Amino acid sequence: MTETFGAAIDRDFGRVGLSEEQADLLEVATNFCREKSSIESVRELLMDDRGYDAGVWREIVELGWLAIAVPEDYGGVGLSIAEVVPVMEQMGTAMMASPFLSTTLAAQAVLAAGTDAQKEKLLPKLTAGAVATLALMEGDGHWDLSKISARATIEGDKVSLSGVKHLVCDAEAADYIIVSVLMDEAPALVLVEKEALPSGALRRETVIDETKRSFTLTLNGVSVEKSALFETGRVKAALDHLHLVGSLLSAAETCGGAKAVIDYTVDYLQTRKQFGKTIGSYQALKHPTVDAYLQYEQARSHLYAAAHSFGDQGTGEIATRMAKATADTALTYASDRSIQFHGGFGFTYDCDAQLYRRRAAWHAALYGDAAYHRKRLADLLF
C-alpha cells in the first residue's frame, strides 16, 4: 500500500508546529499504541467488564504519561497539558482503552481547585497509577458544568451528598471520584473515595461507544469528611478549565480517530474492485476521501495550535473550541463516508468504521458537539 494520509502528515512535524517534547512523546506514543492496541484487541475488550488491559495500563504508568502535566513538586514531570495532546492523539488512532483521560482530567481538577493537603496526598498517587475520574454531568446533559442539581449539605464534621451523576467514565475502576455539587447555592467539588460509596451506587450505562466504560453514580446516602471539599472560591474557574481541558483532549483523541478511519478507508478503496477497477479510482469515492483528508489536516492544525496557546487567556479558549469543532466534524464525516463506501458491510458492526463513528458521537455527547462550540465561538468573536 502507498503511504497513508496520516503518515504523510506525521512526516512533517514543522507543518503543525510540534515542540521538541511533543515530537518525542508523539514518536513514543505512536509506537506503543500501535503495538499494544491492535484492532483485534480493541474488539476483544468490548466484551471485557473492565474495558481495558490492566497490563497495558501498568506500562502506561511506567512510561510516566500520567505525570506529564503534573508539577515536579507532586511527583510529576512539570510539563503542560499541551504535551498530553500527542499521547491522547495516538491513543485515539489506536482506539486504546484505558482510564488515562479520566485520571488526567481528575489530576487537573486537583491542581485547579484542590487544597494544598489534597494536592500533596492525591497527585503523587495519581502519577503512580491510582485511577481517578470526574462526575460532572447530569441528566439534562448540559455542557455548562456550573449548572448542577446534585447537592451537598454540611452536617457537623461531615458533608452529605445527594443527587445523580451520569457519564462518569471509568468509575468502577476508580479509586477516587471528584464530584460537582451545589453547596449553599454555589458550585462545589468534593472528593469521594471508592470506599465511601454504598453498594449499588454505581450502575453501568449503555453508551454508543462500547470501547468506553460509563456509569451512573447515585449520591444519596454518601457522606464524606469536610476535608474532602475543594477550595470553594476556585471551583467555578476550575469547572471552566476542566471543560476546556476535556475539549482539547477530546479533540486530540478525535483527530487520531479521523486519521485511523481515513487510512482504513483508503486501504479498502485501493484493494476492492468493481467492474475490473479498484473502486478508489472512481471520482464519486475519490473526491469525498480527499475532502475527509483535508478536514483532518485542518483539524490537526487547529489541535496543535490550541495546545500551544491553551494557557493564553482568551486566545486559548477560542483555539480550543475551534479544535473541538473541527475535530468532531472531521471524524464524523470521515467515518460516515467510510461506512457508506463499504456498502452493506459498512452498516454492520463488523466494519471497523462503525467504531470510529460511535467514538465521534461519544465525544460530542460528553464535551459538546461542533454546533455547540461554534455557537460559543460566535459569542467570543463577535
C-alpha positions as CSV (number, residue, x, y, z in Angstrom):
1,M,0.0,0.0,0.0
2,T,1.2,3.5,-0.7
3,E,2.0,6.0,2.1
4,T,-1.1,6.7,4.2
5,F,-2.6,10.1,4.6
6,G,-1.6,10.0,8.3
7,A,2.0,9.1,7.6
8,A,2.2,12.0,5.2
9,I,1.1,14.4,7.9
10,D,3.4,12.9,10.6
11,R,6.4,13.1,8.2
12,D,6.4,16.9,8.5
13,F,6.4,18.0,12.2
14,G,7.0,21.6,11.2
15,R,3.7,21.9,9.4
16,V,1.8,21.6,12.7
17,G,4.4,23.2,14.9
18,L,5.2,20.4,17.3
19,S,7.6,21.3,20.1
20,E,10.6,19.1,20.8
21,E,8.8,17.5,23.8
22,Q,5.6,16.9,21.8
23,A,7.6,15.3,18.9
24,D,9.4,12.9,21.3
25,L,6.1,12.0,23.0
26,L,4.4,11.5,19.6
27,E,7.0,9.1,18.4
28,V,7.0,7.0,21.6
29,A,3.2,7.1,21.8
30,T,2.8,6.1,18.1
31,N,4.9,3.0,18.5
32,F,3.5,2.0,21.9
33,C,-0.2,2.4,20.9
34,R,0.3,0.6,17.6
35,E,2.0,-2.3,19.4
36,K,-0.4,-2.6,22.3
37,S,-3.7,-1.8,20.8
38,S,-4.4,-3.7,17.6
39,I,-8.0,-3.6,16.3
40,E,-8.3,-7.2,17.3
41,S,-7.5,-6.4,20.9
42,V,-9.9,-3.4,20.8
43,R,-12.7,-5.7,19.8
44,E,-11.8,-8.3,22.4
45,L,-12.0,-5.6,25.1
46,L,-15.6,-4.7,24.1
47,M,-16.7,-7.8,26.0
48,D,-14.5,-7.2,29.0
49,D,-16.2,-5.8,32.1
50,R,-13.2,-3.6,33.0
51,G,-12.9,-2.4,29.4
52,Y,-9.1,-2.1,29.3
53,D,-6.0,-4.3,29.7
54,A,-4.5,-3.9,33.2
55,G,-1.1,-4.9,32.0
56,V,-1.1,-2.2,29.3
57,W,-2.3,0.3,32.0
58,R,0.8,-0.5,34.2
59,E,3.0,0.1,31.2
60,I,1.4,3.5,30.6
61,V,2.1,4.4,34.2
62,E,5.7,3.2,33.9
63,L,6.1,5.4,30.8
64,G,5.3,8.4,33.0
65,W,2.4,9.7,30.9
66,L,0.2,10.4,33.9
67,A,2.9,12.7,35.3
68,I,3.3,14.8,32.1
69,A,1.1,17.7,33.2
70,V,1.7,17.5,37.0
71,P,4.3,19.8,38.6
72,E,7.5,18.2,39.8
73,D,6.7,19.2,43.4
74,Y,4.0,16.5,43.3
75,G,5.9,13.8,41.6
76,G,5.2,15.0,38.0
77,V,7.3,15.8,35.0
78,G,6.4,19.5,35.1
79,L,5.2,19.9,31.5
80,S,1.8,21.2,30.4
81,I,-1.4,19.8,29.0
82,A,0.0,20.6,25.5
83,E,2.4,17.7,26.0
84,V,-0.5,15.4,26.8
85,V,-2.1,16.1,23.4
86,P,0.2,13.9,21.2
87,V,-0.3,11.0,23.6
88,M,-4.0,11.3,23.5
89,E,-4.0,11.7,19.8
90,Q,-2.2,8.4,19.3
91,M,-4.5,6.6,21.8
92,G,-7.3,7.8,19.6
93,T,-5.6,6.5,16.5
94,A,-5.2,3.0,18.0
95,M,-8.5,3.2,20.0
96,M,-6.5,2.3,23.1
97,A,-8.8,1.7,26.0
98,S,-7.6,2.9,29.4
99,P,-8.5,5.3,32.2
100,F,-5.8,7.7,31.1
101,L,-8.1,10.5,30.1
102,S,-10.3,10.2,33.2
103,T,-7.3,10.2,35.5
104,T,-5.6,13.1,33.7
105,L,-8.7,15.3,34.0
106,A,-9.0,14.4,37.7
107,A,-5.4,15.5,38.3
108,Q,-6.2,18.8,36.5
109,A,-9.2,19.2,38.9
110,V,-6.9,18.8,41.9
111,L,-4.4,21.2,40.5
112,A,-7.1,23.8,39.7
113,A,-9.1,23.7,42.9
114,G,-7.7,21.3,45.4
115,T,-6.3,22.3,48.8
116,D,-2.6,22.0,49.5
117,A,-3.2,18.9,51.5
118,Q,-5.3,17.3,48.7
119,K,-2.6,18.1,46.2
120,E,0.1,16.6,48.4
121,K,-2.0,13.5,49.0
122,L,-3.6,12.8,45.7
123,L,-1.2,13.9,42.9
124,P,1.7,11.6,43.7
125,K,-0.8,8.7,43.9
126,L,-2.3,9.6,40.5
127,T,1.1,9.9,38.8
128,A,1.9,6.4,40.3
129,G,-1.1,4.8,38.7
130,A,-4.1,5.3,41.0
131,V,-7.2,5.7,38.9
132,A,-9.5,8.7,39.3
133,T,-12.4,10.2,37.5
134,L,-14.8,13.2,37.4
135,A,-18.6,13.1,38.0
136,L,-19.7,16.4,36.4
137,M,-22.5,15.5,34.0
138,E,-26.2,15.2,35.0
139,G,-29.4,14.0,33.4
140,D,-30.1,17.2,31.4
141,G,-26.8,16.7,29.5
142,H,-25.9,20.4,29.8
143,W,-22.4,21.2,28.8
144,D,-22.2,24.2,31.1
145,L,-20.7,22.4,34.1
146,S,-21.8,25.1,36.6
147,K,-25.4,24.0,36.1
148,I,-25.7,21.5,38.9
149,S,-28.6,19.7,40.6
150,A,-26.7,17.4,42.9
151,R,-26.4,18.8,46.4
152,A,-24.0,18.8,49.4
153,T,-25.0,19.7,53.0
154,I,-22.7,20.2,55.8
155,E,-23.7,18.3,58.9
156,G,-21.2,18.8,61.7
157,D,-17.9,17.4,60.5
158,K,-19.5,15.6,57.6
159,V,-20.7,16.5,54.1
160,S,-23.8,14.7,53.0
161,L,-24.4,14.3,49.3
162,S,-27.5,13.7,47.2
163,G,-28.4,13.6,43.5
164,V,-27.4,11.6,40.5
165,K,-24.5,11.9,38.1
166,H,-24.2,10.4,34.6
167,L,-21.5,9.6,32.1
168,V,-19.0,9.0,34.9
169,C,-16.1,7.4,33.0
170,D,-14.2,4.5,34.4
171,A,-15.9,4.9,37.8
172,E,-15.8,1.2,38.7
173,A,-12.1,1.1,38.3
174,A,-11.5,4.5,40.0
175,D,-10.0,4.8,43.5
176,Y,-11.2,8.5,43.6
177,I,-14.2,10.3,42.1
178,I,-14.3,14.1,42.1
179,V,-18.0,15.2,42.2
180,S,-19.6,18.5,41.4
181,V,-22.4,19.6,43.7
182,L,-24.3,22.7,44.8
183,M,-23.5,23.8,48.3
184,D,-25.1,26.9,49.7
185,E,-26.3,27.6,46.1
186,A,-22.8,27.8,44.8
187,P,-20.8,25.1,42.8
188,A,-18.5,22.9,44.8
189,L,-16.2,20.0,44.2
190,V,-15.9,17.1,46.6
191,L,-13.6,14.1,46.7
192,V,-15.3,10.8,47.2
193,E,-13.1,7.7,47.8
194,K,-14.4,4.4,46.5
195,E,-14.8,3.0,50.0
196,A,-17.4,5.8,50.8
197,L,-19.8,4.5,48.1
198,P,-22.6,2.3,49.3
199,S,-23.5,-0.9,47.5
200,G,-25.3,-0.2,44.3
201,A,-24.2,3.4,44.0
202,L,-22.6,2.7,40.6
203,R,-24.6,1.4,37.7
204,R,-23.1,0.6,34.3
205,E,-24.6,2.7,31.5
206,T,-25.2,1.5,27.9
207,V,-23.5,4.1,25.7
208,I,-23.0,4.3,22.0
209,D,-19.2,3.9,22.2
210,E,-18.7,0.4,23.6
211,T,-15.0,0.9,23.9
212,K,-15.8,3.2,26.8
213,R,-17.0,2.4,30.3
214,S,-19.5,4.8,31.7
215,F,-21.6,4.8,34.9
216,T,-24.4,6.4,36.7
217,L,-23.4,7.5,40.2
218,T,-26.2,7.8,42.8
219,L,-25.0,10.1,45.6
220,N,-27.9,9.6,48.0
221,G,-26.5,8.2,51.3
222,V,-22.9,9.2,50.5
223,S,-21.2,11.1,53.3
224,V,-17.6,12.3,53.4
225,E,-15.4,14.4,55.7
226,K,-15.3,18.2,55.4
227,S,-11.7,17.9,54.4
228,A,-12.9,16.3,51.1
229,L,-14.2,19.7,49.9
230,F,-12.1,21.5,47.4
231,E,-11.4,25.2,47.7
232,T,-14.8,26.7,47.1
233,G,-13.5,30.1,45.8
234,R,-11.7,28.3,42.9
235,V,-14.4,25.9,41.8
236,K,-16.1,28.0,39.1
237,A,-12.8,28.7,37.4
238,A,-11.8,25.1,37.8
239,L,-15.0,23.8,36.1
240,D,-14.4,26.2,33.2
241,H,-10.8,24.9,33.0
242,L,-11.9,21.3,33.1
243,H,-14.4,21.8,30.3
244,L,-11.7,23.2,28.1
245,V,-9.1,20.6,29.0
246,G,-11.7,17.9,28.3
247,S,-12.5,19.5,25.0
248,L,-8.8,19.8,24.0
249,L,-8.0,16.2,24.8
250,S,-11.3,15.0,23.3
251,A,-10.2,16.8,20.1
252,A,-6.9,15.0,20.2
253,E,-8.5,11.6,20.6
254,T,-11.0,12.5,17.8
255,C,-8.2,13.7,15.4
256,G,-6.4,10.4,16.0
257,G,-9.6,8.5,15.1
258,A,-10.1,10.6,12.0
259,K,-6.6,9.7,10.8
260,A,-7.2,6.0,11.5
261,V,-10.5,5.7,9.7
262,I,-9.2,7.6,6.7
263,D,-6.3,5.1,6.4
264,Y,-8.7,2.2,6.9
265,T,-10.9,3.6,4.1
266,V,-8.0,4.3,1.7
267,D,-6.8,0.7,2.2
268,Y,-10.2,-0.6,1.2
269,L,-10.5,1.7,-1.8
270,Q,-7.1,0.5,-3.0
271,T,-8.0,-3.2,-2.8
272,R,-11.7,-3.5,-3.5
273,K,-12.5,-3.9,-7.2
274,Q,-15.7,-3.4,-9.2
275,F,-16.1,-3.7,-12.9
276,G,-12.4,-4.5,-13.2
277,K,-11.2,-1.4,-11.5
278,T,-10.3,-0.5,-7.9
279,I,-13.1,1.5,-6.5
280,G,-10.8,4.2,-5.3
281,S,-10.3,5.2,-8.9
282,Y,-13.9,6.4,-9.2
283,Q,-14.4,10.1,-8.6
284,A,-17.6,9.6,-6.5
285,L,-15.3,7.9,-3.9
286,K,-12.1,9.6,-4.5
287,H,-13.3,13.2,-4.0
288,P,-15.1,12.7,-0.7
289,T,-12.0,10.8,0.6
290,V,-9.8,13.9,-0.3
291,D,-12.4,16.1,1.4
292,A,-12.1,13.9,4.6
293,Y,-8.3,14.2,4.4
294,L,-8.4,18.0,4.1
295,Q,-10.8,18.2,7.1
296,Y,-8.5,16.0,9.1
297,E,-5.4,18.1,8.3
298,Q,-7.3,21.3,9.2
299,A,-8.5,19.7,12.5
300,R,-5.0,18.6,13.4
301,S,-3.5,22.0,12.7
302,H,-6.2,23.5,14.9
303,L,-5.5,20.9,17.6
304,Y,-1.8,21.8,17.9
305,A,-2.4,25.5,17.6
306,A,-4.8,25.1,20.6
307,A,-2.3,23.0,22.5
308,H,0.3,25.8,22.2
309,S,-2.0,28.6,23.1
310,F,-4.0,26.8,25.7
311,G,-2.7,28.8,28.6
312,D,-3.2,32.1,26.9
313,Q,-6.2,34.0,28.3
314,G,-9.0,34.4,25.7
315,T,-6.9,33.0,22.8
316,G,-6.6,29.6,24.4
317,E,-10.4,29.2,24.7
318,I,-11.0,30.3,21.2
319,A,-8.4,28.0,19.8
320,T,-9.6,25.0,21.9
321,R,-13.2,25.5,20.8
322,M,-12.1,25.7,17.1
323,A,-10.1,22.5,17.6
324,K,-13.0,20.6,19.1
325,A,-15.5,21.8,16.5
326,T,-13.2,20.9,13.5
327,A,-12.1,17.5,15.0
328,D,-15.7,16.5,15.6
329,T,-16.6,17.4,12.0
330,A,-13.6,15.6,10.6
331,L,-14.2,12.3,12.4
332,T,-18.0,12.4,11.8
333,Y,-17.5,13.0,8.1
334,A,-14.7,10.5,7.6
335,S,-16.4,7.7,9.4
336,D,-19.7,8.4,7.7
337,R,-18.0,8.2,4.3
338,S,-16.2,5.0,5.3
339,I,-19.4,3.3,6.3
340,Q,-21.1,4.3,3.0
341,F,-18.1,3.2,0.9
342,H,-18.0,-0.2,2.5
343,G,-21.6,-0.8,1.2
344,G,-23.8,-3.3,3.1
345,F,-20.8,-4.5,5.2
346,G,-20.3,-0.9,6.4
347,F,-23.7,-0.9,8.1
348,T,-22.7,-4.0,10.2
349,Y,-20.9,-3.9,13.5
350,D,-18.0,-5.9,12.0
351,C,-16.9,-2.9,10.0
352,D,-14.3,-1.0,11.9
353,A,-15.6,2.3,10.6
354,Q,-18.6,1.7,13.0
355,L,-16.3,2.0,16.0
356,Y,-15.0,5.4,14.9
357,R,-18.4,6.7,14.1
358,R,-19.5,5.8,17.6
359,R,-16.4,7.4,19.0
360,A,-17.4,10.7,17.3
361,A,-20.9,10.6,18.8
362,W,-19.4,9.8,22.3
363,H,-17.2,12.8,22.3
364,A,-19.9,15.1,21.0
365,A,-22.2,13.9,23.9
366,L,-19.6,14.4,26.6
367,Y,-17.8,17.6,25.8
368,G,-20.1,19.4,23.4
369,D,-20.7,18.9,19.7
370,A,-19.4,21.0,16.8
371,A,-22.6,23.2,16.7
372,Y,-22.3,24.0,20.5
373,H,-18.6,25.0,20.2
374,R,-19.3,27.1,17.1
375,K,-22.1,28.9,19.0
376,R,-19.7,29.6,21.9
377,L,-17.1,30.9,19.3
378,A,-19.7,33.3,17.9
379,D,-20.2,34.7,21.4
380,L,-16.4,35.0,21.9
381,L,-15.6,36.5,18.5
382,F,-18.4,38.8,17.6
